[in-house]
Amino acid sequence: MSNFSVGFRNSGTVQILDLKGELDAHTASELEAAIQKCQADNQVQIIINGANLLYISSAGLGVFMAYIEEVRECGGDIKIAALQPKVYNVFDLLGFPMLFDIVDLEEDAVGKFVVA
């Protein structure tokens, strides 16, 4: 069984989800539940902090694609920060930087919401 967890933090009106471990078909439902909780709480300015994300599979990437349009329709966005290089490479290979703001530092992602 994969080791994965999602932690919740706030930075003003921005909801930060700290991903830890391996995001794959067995654990993708945990990220789905976290994003659904954000939506239910009307927190649609979401930052995914991937500093401790060790691995992501196509199922994990699918969660991002499944919710981005819904979140944007509610006036929010999902921004991704602090990915480890090998995880970023997976996002990059599949063209995610064209669809999502992916930044090196969480503070930069928070700043993009403040300016927006």
C-alpha positions in Angstrom: 0.0 0.0 0.0 1.3 3.4 -0.9 2.2 6.0 1.7 0.3 9.3 1.0 -1.3 12.1 3.0 -2.8 15.5 2.5 -2.4 18.3 5.0 -4.5 21.5 5.1 -3.2 25.0 5.9 -4.4 28.5 5.2 -2.6 31.6 4.1 -5.2 34.3 4.2 -7.9 33.3 1.8 -5.7 30.7 0.1 -6.1 27.0 1.0 -2.8 25.1 0.9 -2.8 21.3 0.5 0.5 19.7 1.5 1.0 16.5 -0.4 3.3 13.8 1.1 4.3 10.5 -0.3 3.1 8.7 -3.4 0.1 9.9 -5.3 -1.2 7.0 -7.4 -4.4 5.0 -8.3 -4.6 3.8 -4.7 -4.3 7.2 -3.1 -5.8 9.5 -5.7 -9.2 9.4 -3.8 -7.5 11.2 -0.9 -6.6 14.1 -3.0 -10.0 14.1 -4.6 -11.6 14.2 -1.1 -9.3 17.1 -0.1 -10.3 19.2 -3.2 -13.9 18.4 -2.7 -13.6 19.6 1.0 -12.1 22.8 -0.3 -15.0 23.3 -2.7 -17.6 22.5 0.0 -16.0 25.1 2.3 -16.0 27.6 -0.6 -12.2 27.7 -0.6 -11.4 27.8 -4.3 -8.0 29.5 -4.2 -6.0 26.3 -3.8 -2.3 25.7 -3.8 -0.8 22.2 -4.0 2.5 22.1 -2.2 4.5 19.2 -3.6 7.7 19.6 -1.6 7.1 16.2 0.0 5.4 14.5 -3.0 7.7 11.7 -4.0 5.8 10.2 -6.9 2.8 10.9 -9.1 1.1 8.5 -11.5 -1.4 9.2 -14.3 -4.2 8.6 -11.8 -2.9 11.3 -9.6 -2.5 13.7 -12.5 -6.1 12.9 -13.5 -7.4 14.4 -10.2 -5.9 17.7 -11.2 -7.6 17.6 -14.6 -10.9 16.4 -13.1 -11.2 19.5 -10.8 -9.4 22.4 -12.5 -12.4 23.5 -14.6 -14.9 23.3 -11.7 -12.6 25.3 -9.5 -12.0 27.9 -12.1 -15.8 28.2 -12.9 -16.2 29.1 -9.2 -13.8 31.9 -9.5 -10.8 30.1 -8.1 -7.7 28.3 -9.4 -5.3 25.5 -8.5 -1.7 26.5 -8.4 1.2 24.0 -7.9 4.3 24.8 -5.9 7.6 23.3 -4.7 7.6 20.1 -6.8 10.7 17.9 -6.6 12.5 17.8 -10.0 11.5 14.2 -10.9 7.8 14.9 -10.1 7.9 18.2 -12.0 9.3 16.3 -15.0 6.1 14.2 -15.1 3.9 17.3 -15.0 6.1 18.9 -17.7 6.1 15.9 -20.0 2.3 15.9 -20.1 2.1 19.7 -20.7 0.7 20.7 -17.3 2.8 23.9 -17.2 0.5 25.2 -20.1 -2.6 24.5 -18.0 -1.5 25.2 -14.5 0.7 27.8 -12.7 3.6 25.8 -11.5 6.1 27.7 -9.4 9.2 26.9 -7.4 8.1 28.6 -4.1 4.8 28.4 -2.2 5.1 32.1 -1.5 5.1 32.9 -5.2 1.9 30.9 -5.7 0.3 32.7 -2.8 1.4 36.0 -4.4 -0.3 35.1 -7.7 -3.6 34.8 -5.9 -3.1 38.1 -4.0 -2.4 39.9 -7.3 -5.2 38.2 -9.2 
